Amino acid sequence: MIESLHLVATEDTPLVDFNTTTGIFKVSGRSLPEDALVFYKPIEDWLKAYVEDPLDMTTMEMSVDYFNSASTRYIFNILMTLEDLIDAGKEAKIIWNYRKDDDMIEAKGEELESILEVPFEMKMI
């Protein structure tokens, strides 16, 4: 089993806490890295390795306050990884947290829910 991945949040990058003991993967905070590829490529590579030997159930809990257009593609790619898990016979789901008054993040979650073939829970916090 691959080791858990933990990246501390900064002013411009979100917390990433992918726990391979519990199967709960969290991304929270703001995502506007100066170079989205440099920040997200190691996460994508880690997820590719995880898909090779995943837990039976993986939950991706997204609590992103803001993300720029450069981050959108990478966030989508991360969430698409869960489709790979389902295709491999594993269980996966996405919990999309958004604030009551944050119409933009709510709309982004609804858009992703309509595209992805993964159980998706919209959760107002």
Secondary structure, DSSP 8 states (H G I E B T S, - for coil): ----EEE---SSS-EEEE-TTT-EEEEEEEE--SSHHHHHHHHHHHHHHHHHS--SEEEEEEEEEEE-HHHHHHHHHHHHHHHHHHHTT-EEEEEEEE-TT-HHHHHHHHHHHHH--S-EEEEE-
